[in-house]
């Protein structure tokens, strides 16, 4: 029996997408419960205005995404769930996840722990501390992050974090994966090497924005099945060197703690076709 509940957020009208995710999780022997996502398109203008802070504008999909994650947090409170894994239906998880979830996970070391972390948010690039990591389970460790990433497809959340987020949830000011406006400190961590999740081809069609990309038109689509493709792409763009120089600049400016051993995060949200 899995000791960490898995909540899969999926939109009922995206039936094929939902089925692909169900097949993926079942192939890995992962138990889960479906959370029917809130369809932002079904909300009236008056309902949306009641939810949003004055002057705030959010896409229908972003509103629905926000409310869907709140449904998970409320379930955690109602059932006194110490730690939960939240997945969206464009996620793909590592086969290692089954064994990891079968073990108890101590959520005291994090509020959010990302199985795959994007390397930025809407304001800044994000880095991890190589010397500050906590055990998760099954030999997996999670590193301290400099800020919260713009990522919600696969993450662990602790009960205290879910409670605090619900207390500050309304009115909505920003998307669910933005945190700088929240009135409390947050412990962000990520599983860096190896990641336990990424995004699949379904991420090319977003339900929280107008993004639609044809996978067949992507360059090197044949190579994108391998995470090595993304590491090579970063090297060719000299991204690791550029980020190291940025870390030095931010430390000199006082924007990063100079007592920490910061390093660039690998590129997040790898698309595995």
N, C-alpha and C positions, 0 to 999 in steps of 0.2 A: 504494500500500500504506500502511495506517495504521501509523504508527510508535509509537503509544501503544496497547497492548492494552486492550480493553474486556472486562470481566468482568460478565456479567449474572447476578445471583443470582435464581433463580426456583424456586418450589416445584412439583414435578412434578404434585401433585394439583390445583393451580390451573391447569388446562389452558387455559381460556378467557383467563384473565388473562395467562398466558405468551404465548399467541398474539397478543394485542393488542400486547404489548411487542415481540415479534418483528416484527410488521407495521410498528410505529412506527419501529424502528431501520432496517429494510430500506428503508422509504420515504425515509429520509435518507441512504442508502448508507453506513451505519455497519457495519463489520465487528465481530464480537463472538464471544465464546465463552460458552456457557451453563455456569453453575455450578449444579448441582442443589442447592438449598437443603436443609439438614438439617431434617427434620420433627421438631420438639421433641415432638410427641405420640407419636412412635414410641419414645421413650426410656423405659426402665423407671425406677422410683423409685430403685433402687440406682445406676443409671448417672447420674442427675441429681445424686444426693448426692455421687458421686465428683467431679463437675465443679464443684460449688458450694462456695464457702468456708463454713466453719461459721457458722451463723446467717443465711446468705443465702437469700432466697427470690426466685425469678424465674419468670415465666409461661413455659409450655412454648414459646410462640412466641418469646419473648425469648432463651431458651436456643438454640433453633434458629437464630435470626438471628445470634447471637454466633458459633456454630460455623461458620456459612456464610461469614461474613466472614473467619474464620481460614483457611478453605480457599483463599480468594483470596490471602491473605498468604503462605501456604505455597507456592503456585504461583509467586509472585513470587520467593521465595528459591530454589526449585528451578530456575527458569529464568533467574535473574539479571536480572529485569525492573526497570529503573531507576524507572519511573513507570507506574502503571496507573490506568485509570478504572474505578471500581466503580459499577455501577448496580443498583438494585432494580427489581422489575417494576411498581412503581407510579410510576416516574419518567417524565417526558416531557422531552425535551431539545430545545434550539434547533436549527434548521437550520444555524446557524453552527458546530455542533460538528464536522461532517464536515471542514471546512477546518482547524479548530483542531487536531484530532487527527492530521491529515496532516503536521503539522510537529513537529520534535523539541521536547520540553518538558523544561526543566531543572528537576529536582526539588530542587535544592540550596537553594532559597529557602523551602521549606515541608516540613512533615511531612504535613499534610492540607490540601488545597485544595478547598473546597466550591463546586460549580457553582451551588448554591442553599443558602443558609444560614438555618436557623431563627434567630430573634432571642433565644433563651434556651436554658438547659439546666435541669437539675432544681434548681439553686440560685440562679441569677442571670440577669439580662438581659445580652445580649452586644452590644458596640459595635465599630465598625471605625475604624481610623486613616485619615483621608482623605489624609494626607501620606506614608504608608508603603505603597507597592505595588510589586510585582515583575512583570515581564513573564512571561506564560505562553506565548502563541503567537498569531499572527494579530491582533495589536493588543490582545489581551485582557490585562488586568492583574488581579492578586489582592491584596487589602488585608489587612493585619494585623488579627487579631481579638483582643479582650480575653480570650476564653476559648473553650473548645470547645463548639460548638452541638450540640443534640440532633437530629442529622440524619445519615442514612446513605443517602438514596436516590440521590445523585449526587455523587461526590467523587473527586478525584485523591489518590493516596497514593504517597509515595516509598518506595524500597526500605529505607532505614534505619528509617523509621517502621514499616514492616511487620515488620522484624526485631525491633525493640524491643517491639512489641505482642505478638508471638509469645512472646518471652522472659518476658513478664509476664502471659500469657493465663490461666493456670490456677493456683490455682482461681479460678473466676469470682466477682467481688465485685459488679460492677455491669454494666448493659447495655453493649453494644459502643459506643454513642455517648455514654458518660460517661467522663471522663478524670481527674477530680480525685484519684482514688485511686492513679493510676499513679506509680511512683517515679522519674520522669524528666521534664525539661521538654519541652514540645511546641510546635512552631511551627504555629499555626493561621492559615490565610488563607482568604479567600472572594472569589469573583467577584461583585461587588456590582451594577454597572450597566454593561450589562444582564446580568441573570442568564443563565446558559446552561442552566438546568433549573428545573423545578418539579415538583409532583406532580399526577397526573391523578385521574380519578374512582375508579380502583381503590384509591386510598389511603383511601377511606371505609370499606373493609372491611379491617381489620388482621389480620395473621397473627401479630402479636406482642403483641396485647392482645385484649380482648373487644369492641373498638369496632366497631360496625356502624351505618352511617348510610345512610338512603335518600336518594339524590340528588334524587329527585322532591319530597321534603319540604323541601329546603333553600330558604330565602328567596332571591329574585333569582337563581335557578339559571340563567336565560337570560343574565344579565350576567357570570357567573363564568368565561366563556370568555376574557375579556379581563383581562390584568394591571392595566389601568387601574381595574377595579372595586375591587381591593384597595388601591390608592393612595388612591382616593376614600374608601373606608371608613375608612382610617387618619386621613385629614384630618378627617372628620366627627367622629371620636372624639377629636380633638386629640392623637392619639398622638405625632406628632413633637415637639410642645411639651412634653408630659409627659416624654418620653425625654431631651430636652435638659436639662430641670430635674433629672432623675435623674443625668445625667452630671456636672453641676456639684456635686451633693450628694456623689457618689462621689469626685470629685476632692478636695473639701474633707476628706472622711473618710480620704483616703489609699488608697482601694480601687482607684482608677484612676491611672495615671501622668500627672501634670500636664504632662509634656513632650510628650505626644501630642495630636493634633488629632482627638479622638473625635467620632463621629457615630452616630446610631441606624441600625441595619440596617433595610432594608425588611422587612415581614412575610414570614416564610418559609413554605414548604410551601403555596404557593398552589394551590388545587384548580381545575384547568381541566377543566370538564365537557365 
